[in-house]
């Protein structure tokens, strides 16, 4: 049975999207809990949760723009690899 590499790449990308979204949320939430306990407040965790959600959403947006923007750039120049989903590492902008 031949393994389809595209399926594994898709699962990997889904995992990266999830990690890029969840890590900032958890870090900001735990920082908010720590600061709330230190200062005796109860609202910092909520503020930092939303800061983490916005940061995670921005991370996912940048990642998707990098992936799909790169493919559309290749298609605009007539490159055949744009349809296969291959991403080259040689010309990253970040």
BELSUL-V735965 format. One record per residue. N is the residue number from 1. OMEGA is omega as a letter, one per 40 degrees, with the letter a starting at -180 (999 if undefined). D_LAST is the distance of its C-alpha to the last C-alpha in Angstrom with 2 decimals. Layout:
{{N | OMEGA | D_LAST} {N | OMEGA | D_LAST}}
This chain:
{{1 | a | 38.55} {2 | i | 35.31} {3 | a | 32.16} {4 | a | 29.76} {5 | a | 26.25} {6 | i | 24.84} {7 | i | 26.52} {8 | i | 24.98} {9 | i | 21.46} {10 | i | 22.27} {11 | i | 23.61} {12 | i | 20.62} {13 | i | 18.32} {14 | i | 20.88} {15 | i | 20.85} {16 | i | 17.12} {17 | a | 17.50} {18 | i | 20.47} {19 | i | 19.01} {20 | i | 15.98} {21 | a | 18.70} {22 | a | 21.43} {23 | i | 20.00} {24 | i | 19.19} {25 | a | 22.55} {26 | a | 24.49} {27 | i | 23.09} {28 | i | 23.79} {29 | i | 27.13} {30 | i | 28.28} {31 | i | 27.37} {32 | i | 29.36} {33 | i | 32.26} {34 | a | 32.33} {35 | i | 32.37} {36 | i | 34.98} {37 | a | 37.22} {38 | a | 36.84} {39 | i | 37.69} {40 | i | 40.00} {41 | i | 38.20} {42 | a | 37.29} {43 | a | 34.67} {44 | a | 31.57} {45 | a | 30.69} {46 | i | 30.71} {47 | a | 28.48} {48 | i | 25.91} {49 | i | 26.15} {50 | i | 25.09} {51 | i | 22.28} {52 | i | 21.05} {53 | i | 21.61} {54 | i | 19.63} {55 | i | 16.67} {56 | i | 17.04} {57 | i | 17.40} {58 | i | 14.25} {59 | i | 12.39} {60 | i | 14.33} {61 | i | 13.73} {62 | i | 9.92} {63 | i | 10.54} {64 | i | 13.36} {65 | i | 11.81} {66 | a | 9.20} {67 | a | 12.32} {68 | i | 14.93} {69 | i | 13.30} {70 | i | 12.56} {71 | i | 16.19} {72 | i | 17.62} {73 | i | 16.08} {74 | a | 17.77} {75 | a | 20.91} {76 | i | 21.10} {77 | i | 21.42} {78 | i | 23.98} {79 | a | 22.20} {80 | a | 24.30} {81 | a | 21.64} {82 | a | 20.16} {83 | a | 23.12} {84 | i | 22.94} {85 | i | 19.64} {86 | a | 18.35} {87 | a | 14.60} {88 | a | 13.61} {89 | a | 11.11} {90 | a | 11.58} {91 | i | 9.30} {92 | a | 5.85} {93 | a | 3.84} {94 | 999 | 0.00}}
